[in-house]
Amino acid sequence: MGWFNKIFKGSNQRLRVGNNKHHHHVYYENYPTASHDDEPSADTDADNDEPHTQEPSTSEDNTSNDQEYEDIDRAIALSLLEENQEQTSISGKYSTPPVDEDEQLARALQESMVVGNSPRHKNGSTYDNGNAYGTGDLYGNGHMYGGGNVYANGDIYYPRPINFQMDFRICAGCNMEIGHGRFLNCLNSLWHPECFRCYGCSQPISEYEFSTSGNYPFHKACYRERYHPKCDVCSHFIPTNHAGLIEYRAHPFWVQKYCPSHEHDTTPRCCSCERMEPRNTRYVELNDGRKLCLECLDSAVMDTMQCQPLYLQIQDFYEGLNMKVEQEVPLLLVERQALNEAREGEKNGHYHMPETRGLCLSEEQTVSTVRKRSKHGTGNWAGNITEPYKLTRQCEVTAILILFGLPRLLTGSILAHEMMHAWMRLKGFRTLSQDVEEGICQVMAHKWLEAELAAGSKNSNAASSSSSSSSQGLKKGPRSQYERKLGEFFKHQIESDASPVYGDGFRAGRLAVHKYGLRKTLEHIQMTGRFPV
């Protein structure tokens, strides 16, 4: 390495290693040589003992400095080449084929660019302790030749591993990584645009607005189709009111939802179950103008002859309670007009508004009764055969009138109510207050409904075969599901009646019967005219 020392020995040139970006320059003066005989101090110059300094460079030094850099690079390369050849000759294990000087220089330059894992060095203008050339590491002040990563302040920049963000965007729909491109941030999750789909129709949601139910997204139209209530009458979406709220009416028992406008647009109701007539269904119109739904029509009692077996059954019900009606009281089914005319002819009586559906008459008069029905041909019960019936007073009760065309359970509950009026009059009960007389009659109607529903349930559990007698108009065996529901509705009507006469009277009478029993309650009413408390 003698030629290498010749290059640096006695050199008083300045070496610049800079960062062009920030234009910082560092100068190193009086580099020490490898010879220790005439080596000056590491801190001061041999001639003037001037300490090493860092000064800005000027543009005049550029040409000479570039030439010095080339000489230094060449010296480093040759030094590494010599060391490599010495190691090869000592080991004797490998033989290097002869190559020309240019190729050797190229190899040496390539090796000089390989930087090992060397520790970071302190700033300074002297060489590092004991670092010799040929190891391929770096100069003592931390400047590296061949590696190319040099900071202006003399520090070596070691490339650090880049910490890539590991929480990759995962699509909540397909659970796959969301790469480059568009994605959606909805419902606290990230989605591919094609994975954000409507829970109703399974199609992608591309609109700017959408609806949700729980954590499920919907198209606004699909959400409305599934959750916005529809009118059970017109099948349209129930409109919102002026406040933007959905407002509708609903039957308290059947939960039939309908637009508020249908209460005033002459939409007909079934005269039995009170449900409104849907637009896609036609109710049967009776002779007196009332409408009857097809379900209620299935068990409707349409004429006087058809009602006689039911009358006998209710008489047996009273006899089972030791309340037999001794006199023969005529039972007649009549149209609405005939019932209203008979009501006007009575001096006394309590009538449940808005429509009377049964009467217990005590006056002599002539009524028009439905003797025989006529099957409909165009949806109307046309041609009912009616005939006048002369009522004569043989006892306190002349007849019981029931509105025709009502389902069997409703007809039976009305008949049980009116028979209680007849029983009390025939037993000589004093004139009672309306709430007491009508209340105890409603208790009897309610008891009969309970007995009928319980009997129907037993028949259903026993799986007895269903048979019908057209001549008697009775249904034996298990009832249909709708008929049982209809019976529960009639009970509900009695229980939830808000009128002070029928409603409050029933609740007071039921409480008394439950507390004291039916027989003692009736005895107390006969003596005092009031319910026992």
Contacts in CASP RR format, 6 or more apart in sequence:
PFRMAT RR
TARGET T0000
AUTHOR 0000-0000-0000
METHOD contacts of the structure
MODEL  1
MGWFNKIFKGSNQRLRVGNNKHHHHVYYENYPTASHDDEPSADTDADNDE
PHTQEPSTSEDNTSNDQEYEDIDRAIALSLLEENQEQTSISGKYSTPPVD
EDEQLARALQESMVVGNSPRHKNGSTYDNGNAYGTGDLYGNGHMYGGGNV
YANGDIYYPRPINFQMDFRICAGCNMEIGHGRFLNCLNSLWHPECFRCYG
CSQPISEYEFSTSGNYPFHKACYRERYHPKCDVCSHFIPTNHAGLIEYRA
HPFWVQKYCPSHEHDTTPRCCSCERMEPRNTRYVELNDGRKLCLECLDSA
VMDTMQCQPLYLQIQDFYEGLNMKVEQEVPLLLVERQALNEAREGEKNGH
YHMPETRGLCLSEEQTVSTVRKRSKHGTGNWAGNITEPYKLTRQCEVTAI
LILFGLPRLLTGSILAHEMMHAWMRLKGFRTLSQDVEEGICQVMAHKWLE
AELAAGSKNSNAASSSSSSSSQGLKKGPRSQYERKLGEFFKHQIESDASP
VYGDGFRAGRLAVHKYGLRKTLEHIQMTGRFPV
1 34 0 8 1.000
1 79 0 8 1.000
1 82 0 8 1.000
1 133 0 8 1.000
2 34 0 8 1.000
3 75 0 8 1.000
3 78 0 8 1.000
4 34 0 8 1.000
4 75 0 8 1.000
4 78 0 8 1.000
4 79 0 8 1.000
4 133 0 8 1.000
5 33 0 8 1.000
5 34 0 8 1.000
5 35 0 8 1.000
7 71 0 8 1.000
7 72 0 8 1.000
7 75 0 8 1.000
8 31 0 8 1.000
8 33 0 8 1.000
9 33 0 8 1.000
9 35 0 8 1.000
10 30 0 8 1.000
10 33 0 8 1.000
11 30 0 8 1.000
11 31 0 8 1.000
12 29 0 8 1.000
12 30 0 8 1.000
13 64 0 8 1.000
13 65 0 8 1.000
13 68 0 8 1.000
14 27 0 8 1.000
14 28 0 8 1.000
14 29 0 8 1.000
14 55 0 8 1.000
14 57 0 8 1.000
14 61 0 8 1.000
14 65 0 8 1.000
15 27 0 8 1.000
15 28 0 8 1.000
15 31 0 8 1.000
15 65 0 8 1.000
15 68 0 8 1.000
15 69 0 8 1.000
15 72 0 8 1.000
16 25 0 8 1.000
16 26 0 8 1.000
16 27 0 8 1.000
16 57 0 8 1.000
16 61 0 8 1.000
16 65 0 8 1.000
17 25 0 8 1.000
17 26 0 8 1.000
17 143 0 8 1.000
17 150 0 8 1.000
17 152 0 8 1.000
17 154 0 8 1.000
18 24 0 8 1.000
18 25 0 8 1.000
18 26 0 8 1.000
18 150 0 8 1.000
18 152 0 8 1.000
19 150 0 8 1.000
19 151 0 8 1.000
19 152 0 8 1.000
22 152 0 8 1.000
24 152 0 8 1.000
24 153 0 8 1.000
25 54 0 8 1.000
25 55 0 8 1.000
25 56 0 8 1.000
25 57 0 8 1.000
25 152 0 8 1.000
26 54 0 8 1.000
26 152 0 8 1.000
26 153 0 8 1.000
26 154 0 8 1.000
27 53 0 8 1.000
27 54 0 8 1.000
27 55 0 8 1.000
27 57 0 8 1.000
28 52 0 8 1.000
28 125 0 8 1.000
28 141 0 8 1.000
29 45 0 8 1.000
29 50 0 8 1.000
29 52 0 8 1.000
29 53 0 8 1.000
29 125 0 8 1.000
30 40 0 8 1.000
30 45 0 8 1.000
30 46 0 8 1.000
30 52 0 8 1.000
32 39 0 8 1.000
32 40 0 8 1.000
32 42 0 8 1.000
32 126 0 8 1.000
32 127 0 8 1.000
33 39 0 8 1.000
38 46 0 8 1.000
40 46 0 8 1.000
41 49 0 8 1.000
42 126 0 8 1.000
43 51 0 8 1.000
43 52 0 8 1.000
43 126 0 8 1.000
44 50 0 8 1.000
44 51 0 8 1.000
45 51 0 8 1.000
52 124 0 8 1.000
52 125 0 8 1.000
52 126 0 8 1.000
54 125 0 8 1.000
57 65 0 8 1.000
72 145 0 8 1.000
73 109 0 8 1.000
73 112 0 8 1.000
73 145 0 8 1.000
73 146 0 8 1.000
74 105 0 8 1.000
76 108 0 8 1.000
76 112 0 8 1.000
76 133 0 8 1.000
76 145 0 8 1.000
77 105 0 8 1.000
77 108 0 8 1.000
77 109 0 8 1.000
77 112 0 8 1.000
78 105 0 8 1.000
78 108 0 8 1.000
79 133 0 8 1.000
79 134 0 8 1.000
80 108 0 8 1.000
80 111 0 8 1.000
80 112 0 8 1.000
80 133 0 8 1.000
80 134 0 8 1.000
80 136 0 8 1.000
81 104 0 8 1.000
81 105 0 8 1.000
81 107 0 8 1.000
81 108 0 8 1.000
83 134 0 8 1.000
84 108 0 8 1.000
84 111 0 8 1.000
85 96 0 8 1.000
88 94 0 8 1.000
88 95 0 8 1.000
88 96 0 8 1.000
99 107 0 8 1.000
109 146 0 8 1.000
111 136 0 8 1.000
112 136 0 8 1.000
112 145 0 8 1.000
112 146 0 8 1.000
113 146 0 8 1.000
113 147 0 8 1.000
113 148 0 8 1.000
114 136 0 8 1.000
115 136 0 8 1.000
115 137 0 8 1.000
115 138 0 8 1.000
115 144 0 8 1.000
115 146 0 8 1.000
115 147 0 8 1.000
116 136 0 8 1.000
116 137 0 8 1.000
118 137 0 8 1.000
118 138 0 8 1.000
118 156 0 8 1.000
120 155 0 8 1.000
120 156 0 8 1.000
120 158 0 8 1.000
121 128 0 8 1.000
121 138 0 8 1.000
121 140 0 8 1.000
121 141 0 8 1.000
121 142 0 8 1.000
121 156 0 8 1.000
123 141 0 8 1.000
123 153 0 8 1.000
123 154 0 8 1.000
123 155 0 8 1.000
124 141 0 8 1.000
124 154 0 8 1.000
125 141 0 8 1.000
126 140 0 8 1.000
126 141 0 8 1.000
127 139 0 8 1.000
127 140 0 8 1.000
127 141 0 8 1.000
128 138 0 8 1.000
128 139 0 8 1.000
128 140 0 8 1.000
128 141 0 8 1.000
128 142 0 8 1.000
131 137 0 8 1.000
131 138 0 8 1.000
131 139 0 8 1.000
131 140 0 8 1.000
138 144 0 8 1.000
138 145 0 8 1.000
138 156 0 8 1.000
139 145 0 8 1.000
141 154 0 8 1.000
142 154 0 8 1.000
142 155 0 8 1.000
142 156 0 8 1.000
143 150 0 8 1.000
143 154 0 8 1.000
143 156 0 8 1.000
144 150 0 8 1.000
144 156 0 8 1.000
149 156 0 8 1.000
149 157 0 8 1.000
149 158 0 8 1.000
149 159 0 8 1.000
150 156 0 8 1.000
150 157 0 8 1.000
151 157 0 8 1.000
168 177 0 8 1.000
168 178 0 8 1.000
168 179 0 8 1.000
169 177 0 8 1.000
169 178 0 8 1.000
169 179 0 8 1.000
169 183 0 8 1.000
169 190 0 8 1.000
170 176 0 8 1.000
170 177 0 8 1.000
170 178 0 8 1.000
170 190 0 8 1.000
171 177 0 8 1.000
171 178 0 8 1.000
171 183 0 8 1.000
171 190 0 8 1.000
171 191 0 8 1.000
171 192 0 8 1.000
171 195 0 8 1.000
172 187 0 8 1.000
172 189 0 8 1.000
172 190 0 8 1.000
172 191 0 8 1.000
172 195 0 8 1.000
173 191 0 8 1.000
173 192 0 8 1.000
173 195 0 8 1.000
173 196 0 8 1.000
174 192 0 8 1.000
174 195 0 8 1.000
176 192 0 8 1.000
178 190 0 8 1.000
178 192 0 8 1.000
182 193 0 8 1.000
183 190 0 8 1.000
183 191 0 8 1.000
183 192 0 8 1.000
183 193 0 8 1.000
184 190 0 8 1.000
184 191 0 8 1.000
184 192 0 8 1.000
184 193 0 8 1.000
184 196 0 8 1.000
185 191 0 8 1.000
186 196 0 8 1.000
186 210 0 8 1.000
186 217 0 8 1.000
187 212 0 8 1.000
187 215 0 8 1.000
187 217 0 8 1.000
193 204 0 8 1.000
193 206 0 8 1.000
194 204 0 8 1.000
195 204 0 8 1.000
196 204 0 8 1.000
196 205 0 8 1.000
196 217 0 8 1.000
197 203 0 8 1.000
197 204 0 8 1.000
197 205 0 8 1.000
197 217 0 8 1.000
198 204 0 8 1.000
198 205 0 8 1.000
198 210 0 8 1.000
198 217 0 8 1.000
198 218 0 8 1.000
198 219 0 8 1.000
198 222 0 8 1.000
199 213 0 8 1.000
199 216 0 8 1.000
199 217 0 8 1.000
199 218 0 8 1.000
199 222 0 8 1.000
200 218 0 8 1.000
200 219 0 8 1.000
200 222 0 8 1.000
200 226 0 8 1.000
201 219 0 8 1.000
201 222 0 8 1.000
203 219 0 8 1.000
205 217 0 8 1.000
205 219 0 8 1.000
207 219 0 8 1.000
207 220 0 8 1.000
209 220 0 8 1.000
210 217 0 8 1.000
210 218 0 8 1.000
210 219 0 8 1.000
210 220 0 8 1.000
210 223 0 8 1.000
211 217 0 8 1.000
211 218 0 8 1.000
211 219 0 8 1.000
211 220 0 8 1.000
211 222 0 8 1.000
211 223 0 8 1.000
211 224 0 8 1.000
212 218 0 8 1.000
212 223 0 8 1.000
213 223 0 8 1.000
213 226 0 8 1.000
213 227 0 8 1.000
218 226 0 8 1.000
224 237 0 8 1.000
228 237 0 8 1.000
228 238 0 8 1.000
228 246 0 8 1.000
229 237 0 8 1.000
229 238 0 8 1.000
229 246 0 8 1.000
229 248 0 8 1.000
229 257 0 8 1.000
230 236 0 8 1.000
230 237 0 8 1.000
230 238 0 8 1.000
230 257 0 8 1.000
231 237 0 8 1.000
231 238 0 8 1.000
231 248 0 8 1.000
231 257 0 8 1.000
231 258 0 8 1.000
231 259 0 8 1.000
231 262 0 8 1.000
232 256 0 8 1.000
232 257 0 8 1.000
232 258 0 8 1.000
232 276 0 8 1.000
232 278 0 8 1.000
233 256 0 8 1.000
233 258 0 8 1.000
233 259 0 8 1.000
233 262 0 8 1.000
233 267 0 8 1.000
233 276 0 8 1.000
233 277 0 8 1.000
233 278 0 8 1.000
233 279 0 8 1.000
234 258 0 8 1.000
234 259 0 8 1.000
234 262 0 8 1.000
234 278 0 8 1.000
234 279 0 8 1.000
235 278 0 8 1.000
235 279 0 8 1.000
235 280 0 8 1.000
236 259 0 8 1.000
238 246 0 8 1.000
238 247 0 8 1.000
238 248 0 8 1.000
238 257 0 8 1.000
238 258 0 8 1.000
238 259 0 8 1.000
239 246 0 8 1.000
239 259 0 8 1.000
240 246 0 8 1.000
240 247 0 8 1.000
241 247 0 8 1.000
247 260 0 8 1.000
248 257 0 8 1.000
248 258 0 8 1.000
248 259 0 8 1.000
248 260 0 8 1.000
249 257 0 8 1.000
249 258 0 8 1.000
249 259 0 8 1.000
249 260 0 8 1.000
249 262 0 8 1.000
249 263 0 8 1.000
250 256 0 8 1.000
250 257 0 8 1.000
250 258 0 8 1.000
251 274 0 8 1.000
251 275 0 8 1.000
252 492 0 8 1.000
252 496 0 8 1.000
253 488 0 8 1.000
253 489 0 8 1.000
253 492 0 8 1.000
253 493 0 8 1.000
254 273 0 8 1.000
254 274 0 8 1.000
254 275 0 8 1.000
254 489 0 8 1.000
256 275 0 8 1.000
256 276 0 8 1.000
258 267 0 8 1.000
258 276 0 8 1.000
262 276 0 8 1.000
267 276 0 8 1.000
267 277 0 8 1.000
268 276 0 8 1.000
268 277 0 8 1.000
268 283 0 8 1.000
268 291 0 8 1.000
269 275 0 8 1.000
269 276 0 8 1.000
269 277 0 8 1.000
269 291 0 8 1.000
270 277 0 8 1.000
270 283 0 8 1.000
270 291 0 8 1.000
270 292 0 8 1.000
270 293 0 8 1.000
270 296 0 8 1.000
271 286 0 8 1.000
271 290 0 8 1.000
271 291 0 8 1.000
271 292 0 8 1.000
271 405 0 8 1.000
271 406 0 8 1.000
272 292 0 8 1.000
272 293 0 8 1.000
272 296 0 8 1.000
272 300 0 8 1.000
272 406 0 8 1.000
272 407 0 8 1.000
272 410 0 8 1.000
272 486 0 8 1.000
273 293 0 8 1.000
273 295 0 8 1.000
273 296 0 8 1.000
273 486 0 8 1.000
273 489 0 8 1.000
275 293 0 8 1.000
277 283 0 8 1.000
277 291 0 8 1.000
277 293 0 8 1.000
281 293 0 8 1.000
281 294 0 8 1.000
282 379 0 8 1.000
283 291 0 8 1.000
283 292 0 8 1.000
283 293 0 8 1.000
283 294 0 8 1.000
284 291 0 8 1.000
284 292 0 8 1.000
284 293 0 8 1.000
284 294 0 8 1.000
284 297 0 8 1.000
284 376 0 8 1.000
284 379 0 8 1.000
284 380 0 8 1.000
284 381 0 8 1.000
285 291 0 8 1.000
285 292 0 8 1.000
285 379 0 8 1.000
285 380 0 8 1.000
285 381 0 8 1.000
286 292 0 8 1.000
286 380 0 8 1.000
286 381 0 8 1.000
286 404 0 8 1.000
286 405 0 8 1.000
287 335 0 8 1.000
287 380 0 8 1.000
287 381 0 8 1.000
287 382 0 8 1.000
287 383 0 8 1.000
287 384 0 8 1.000
288 335 0 8 1.000
288 336 0 8 1.000
288 337 0 8 1.000
289 336 0 8 1.000
290 336 0 8 1.000
290 405 0 8 1.000
292 300 0 8 1.000
292 405 0 8 1.000
295 482 0 8 1.000
295 486 0 8 1.000
296 406 0 8 1.000
296 407 0 8 1.000
296 486 0 8 1.000
298 407 0 8 1.000
298 480 0 8 1.000
298 482 0 8 1.000
298 483 0 8 1.000
299 407 0 8 1.000
299 408 0 8 1.000
299 409 0 8 1.000
299 475 0 8 1.000
299 483 0 8 1.000
299 486 0 8 1.000
300 405 0 8 1.000
300 406 0 8 1.000
300 407 0 8 1.000
300 408 0 8 1.000
301 307 0 8 1.000
301 310 0 8 1.000
301 333 0 8 1.000
301 404 0 8 1.000
301 405 0 8 1.000
301 406 0 8 1.000
301 407 0 8 1.000
301 408 0 8 1.000
301 411 0 8 1.000
301 473 0 8 1.000
302 333 0 8 1.000
302 370 0 8 1.000
302 373 0 8 1.000
302 381 0 8 1.000
302 404 0 8 1.000
302 405 0 8 1.000
303 333 0 8 1.000
303 370 0 8 1.000
303 371 0 8 1.000
303 372 0 8 1.000
303 373 0 8 1.000
303 384 0 8 1.000
303 385 0 8 1.000
303 404 0 8 1.000
304 331 0 8 1.000
304 332 0 8 1.000
304 333 0 8 1.000
304 369 0 8 1.000
304 370 0 8 1.000
304 371 0 8 1.000
305 371 0 8 1.000
305 372 0 8 1.000
306 333 0 8 1.000
306 373 0 8 1.000
306 473 0 8 1.000
307 331 0 8 1.000
307 333 0 8 1.000
307 402 0 8 1.000
307 411 0 8 1.000
307 415 0 8 1.000
308 331 0 8 1.000
308 472 0 8 1.000
309 469 0 8 1.000
309 472 0 8 1.000
309 473 0 8 1.000
309 474 0 8 1.000
310 408 0 8 1.000
310 411 0 8 1.000
310 412 0 8 1.000
310 415 0 8 1.000
310 473 0 8 1.000
310 474 0 8 1.000
311 331 0 8 1.000
311 415 0 8 1.000
313 474 0 8 1.000
314 412 0 8 1.000
314 415 0 8 1.000
314 416 0 8 1.000
314 419 0 8 1.000
314 448 0 8 1.000
315 324 0 8 1.000
315 325 0 8 1.000
315 419 0 8 1.000
317 416 0 8 1.000
317 448 0 8 1.000
317 451 0 8 1.000
318 324 0 8 1.000
318 325 0 8 1.000
318 419 0 8 1.000
318 423 0 8 1.000
321 518 0 8 1.000
322 519 0 8 1.000
323 423 0 8 1.000
325 419 0 8 1.000
325 422 0 8 1.000
325 423 0 8 1.000
325 426 0 8 1.000
326 426 0 8 1.000
327 394 0 8 1.000
327 395 0 8 1.000
327 397 0 8 1.000
327 426 0 8 1.000
329 395 0 8 1.000
329 397 0 8 1.000
329 398 0 8 1.000
329 399 0 8 1.000
329 400 0 8 1.000
329 419 0 8 1.000
329 422 0 8 1.000
330 389 0 8 1.000
330 391 0 8 1.000
330 398 0 8 1.000
330 399 0 8 1.000
330 400 0 8 1.000
331 399 0 8 1.000
331 400 0 8 1.000
331 402 0 8 1.000
331 415 0 8 1.000
332 367 0 8 1.000
332 369 0 8 1.000
332 389 0 8 1.000
332 399 0 8 1.000
332 400 0 8 1.000
332 401 0 8 1.000
332 402 0 8 1.000
333 369 0 8 1.000
333 370 0 8 1.000
333 401 0 8 1.000
333 402 0 8 1.000
333 403 0 8 1.000
333 404 0 8 1.000
333 405 0 8 1.000
334 342 0 8 1.000
334 367 0 8 1.000
334 368 0 8 1.000
334 369 0 8 1.000
334 370 0 8 1.000
334 401 0 8 1.000
334 402 0 8 1.000
334 403 0 8 1.000
334 404 0 8 1.000
335 368 0 8 1.000
335 370 0 8 1.000
335 384 0 8 1.000
335 386 0 8 1.000
335 403 0 8 1.000
335 404 0 8 1.000
336 355 0 8 1.000
336 403 0 8 1.000
338 367 0 8 1.000
338 368 0 8 1.000
338 369 0 8 1.000
338 386 0 8 1.000
338 401 0 8 1.000
339 356 0 8 1.000
339 357 0 8 1.000
339 358 0 8 1.000
339 359 0 8 1.000
339 401 0 8 1.000
339 403 0 8 1.000
340 356 0 8 1.000
341 367 0 8 1.000
342 359 0 8 1.000
342 361 0 8 1.000
342 365 0 8 1.000
342 367 0 8 1.000
342 401 0 8 1.000
343 351 0 8 1.000
343 356 0 8 1.000
343 359 0 8 1.000
345 363 0 8 1.000
345 365 0 8 1.000
346 359 0 8 1.000
346 361 0 8 1.000
346 362 0 8 1.000
346 363 0 8 1.000
347 363 0 8 1.000
348 362 0 8 1.000
348 431 0 8 1.000
350 434 0 8 1.000
350 437 0 8 1.000
350 438 0 8 1.000
350 501 0 8 1.000
351 359 0 8 1.000
352 438 0 8 1.000
352 499 0 8 1.000
352 501 0 8 1.000
352 502 0 8 1.000
356 403 0 8 1.000
357 402 0 8 1.000
357 403 0 8 1.000
357 406 0 8 1.000
357 414 0 8 1.000
358 400 0 8 1.000
358 401 0 8 1.000
358 402 0 8 1.000
358 403 0 8 1.000
358 414 0 8 1.000
358 417 0 8 1.000
358 418 0 8 1.000
359 400 0 8 1.000
359 401 0 8 1.000
359 418 0 8 1.000
360 397 0 8 1.000
360 400 0 8 1.000
360 418 0 8 1.000
360 419 0 8 1.000
360 421 0 8 1.000
360 422 0 8 1.000
360 425 0 8 1.000
361 391 0 8 1.000
361 397 0 8 1.000
361 398 0 8 1.000
361 399 0 8 1.000
361 400 0 8 1.000
361 401 0 8 1.000
362 393 0 8 1.000
362 396 0 8 1.000
362 397 0 8 1.000
362 398 0 8 1.000
362 425 0 8 1.000
363 391 0 8 1.000
363 393 0 8 1.000
363 398 0 8 1.000
364 391 0 8 1.000
364 392 0 8 1.000
364 393 0 8 1.000
364 398 0 8 1.000
365 391 0 8 1.000
365 398 0 8 1.000
366 388 0 8 1.000
366 389 0 8 1.000
366 390 0 8 1.000
366 391 0 8 1.000
367 388 0 8 1.000
367 389 0 8 1.000
367 391 0 8 1.000
367 399 0 8 1.000
367 401 0 8 1.000
368 386 0 8 1.000
368 387 0 8 1.000
368 388 0 8 1.000
368 389 0 8 1.000
369 386 0 8 1.000
369 387 0 8 1.000
369 388 0 8 1.000
369 389 0 8 1.000
370 384 0 8 1.000
370 385 0 8 1.000
370 386 0 8 1.000
370 404 0 8 1.000
371 385 0 8 1.000
371 386 0 8 1.000
371 387 0 8 1.000
372 384 0 8 1.000
372 385 0 8 1.000
373 381 0 8 1.000
373 384 0 8 1.000
373 385 0 8 1.000
373 404 0 8 1.000
374 381 0 8 1.000
374 382 0 8 1.000
374 383 0 8 1.000
374 384 0 8 1.000
374 385 0 8 1.000
376 382 0 8 1.000
384 404 0 8 1.000
389 399 0 8 1.000
391 398 0 8 1.000
391 399 0 8 1.000
392 398 0 8 1.000
395 426 0 8 1.000
396 422 0 8 1.000
396 425 0 8 1.000
396 426 0 8 1.000
396 428 0 8 1.000
397 421 0 8 1.000
397 422 0 8 1.000
397 425 0 8 1.000
397 426 0 8 1.000
400 415 0 8 1.000
400 418 0 8 1.000
400 419 0 8 1.000
400 422 0 8 1.000
402 411 0 8 1.000
402 414 0 8 1.000
402 415 0 8 1.000
402 418 0 8 1.000
403 414 0 8 1.000
405 411 0 8 1.000
406 414 0 8 1.000
407 483 0 8 1.000
407 486 0 8 1.000
408 473 0 8 1.000
408 475 0 8 1.000
408 483 0 8 1.000
409 449 0 8 1.000
409 452 0 8 1.000
409 483 0 8 1.000
409 486 0 8 1.000
409 487 0 8 1.000
409 490 0 8 1.000
410 486 0 8 1.000
410 487 0 8 1.000
410 490 0 8 1.000
412 445 0 8 1.000
412 448 0 8 1.000
413 445 0 8 1.000
413 446 0 8 1.000
413 448 0 8 1.000
413 449 0 8 1.000
413 490 0 8 1.000
413 494 0 8 1.000
414 445 0 8 1.000
416 444 0 8 1.000
416 445 0 8 1.000
416 447 0 8 1.000
416 448 0 8 1.000
417 441 0 8 1.000
417 442 0 8 1.000
417 444 0 8 1.000
417 445 0 8 1.000
418 441 0 8 1.000
419 444 0 8 1.000
420 440 0 8 1.000
420 441 0 8 1.000
420 444 0 8 1.000
420 445 0 8 1.000
421 437 0 8 1.000
421 441 0 8 1.000
424 432 0 8 1.000
424 437 0 8 1.000
424 440 0 8 1.000
427 526 0 8 1.000
428 526 0 8 1.000
429 525 0 8 1.000
429 526 0 8 1.000
430 526 0 8 1.000
430 529 0 8 1.000
432 525 0 8 1.000
432 529 0 8 1.000
433 529 0 8 1.000
433 530 0 8 1.000
434 501 0 8 1.000
435 500 0 8 1.000
435 501 0 8 1.000
435 504 0 8 1.000
435 505 0 8 1.000
435 508 0 8 1.000
436 505 0 8 1.000
436 508 0 8 1.000
436 525 0 8 1.000
436 529 0 8 1.000
436 530 0 8 1.000
436 531 0 8 1.000
438 501 0 8 1.000
438 502 0 8 1.000
438 505 0 8 1.000
438 506 0 8 1.000
439 501 0 8 1.000
439 502 0 8 1.000
439 503 0 8 1.000
439 505 0 8 1.000
439 506 0 8 1.000
439 508 0 8 1.000
439 509 0 8 1.000
440 509 0 8 1.000
440 521 0 8 1.000
440 522 0 8 1.000
440 525 0 8 1.000
440 531 0 8 1.000
442 494 0 8 1.000
442 497 0 8 1.000
442 502 0 8 1.000
442 503 0 8 1.000
442 505 0 8 1.000
442 506 0 8 1.000
443 506 0 8 1.000
443 509 0 8 1.000
443 510 0 8 1.000
443 513 0 8 1.000
445 494 0 8 1.000
446 491 0 8 1.000
446 494 0 8 1.000
446 495 0 8 1.000
446 506 0 8 1.000
446 510 0 8 1.000
449 487 0 8 1.000
449 490 0 8 1.000
449 491 0 8 1.000
449 494 0 8 1.000
450 491 0 8 1.000
452 487 0 8 1.000
453 484 0 8 1.000
453 487 0 8 1.000
453 488 0 8 1.000
453 491 0 8 1.000
456 477 0 8 1.000
456 478 0 8 1.000
456 479 0 8 1.000
456 484 0 8 1.000
457 484 0 8 1.000
459 476 0 8 1.000
459 477 0 8 1.000
459 478 0 8 1.000
459 479 0 8 1.000
460 477 0 8 1.000
460 478 0 8 1.000
460 479 0 8 1.000
463 478 0 8 1.000
464 476 0 8 1.000
464 477 0 8 1.000
464 478 0 8 1.000
465 477 0 8 1.000
466 475 0 8 1.000
466 476 0 8 1.000
466 477 0 8 1.000
466 478 0 8 1.000
467 476 0 8 1.000
467 477 0 8 1.000
468 474 0 8 1.000
468 475 0 8 1.000
468 476 0 8 1.000
469 476 0 8 1.000
494 502 0 8 1.000
494 503 0 8 1.000
494 506 0 8 1.000
495 506 0 8 1.000
497 503 0 8 1.000
497 506 0 8 1.000
508 531 0 8 1.000
509 521 0 8 1.000
509 531 0 8 1.000
511 531 0 8 1.000
512 521 0 8 1.000
512 524 0 8 1.000
512 531 0 8 1.000
512 532 0 8 1.000
512 533 0 8 1.000
513 521 0 8 1.000
515 532 0 8 1.000
516 524 0 8 1.000
516 532 0 8 1.000
520 532 0 8 1.000
521 531 0 8 1.000
521 532 0 8 1.000
524 530 0 8 1.000
524 531 0 8 1.000
524 532 0 8 1.000
525 531 0 8 1.000
END
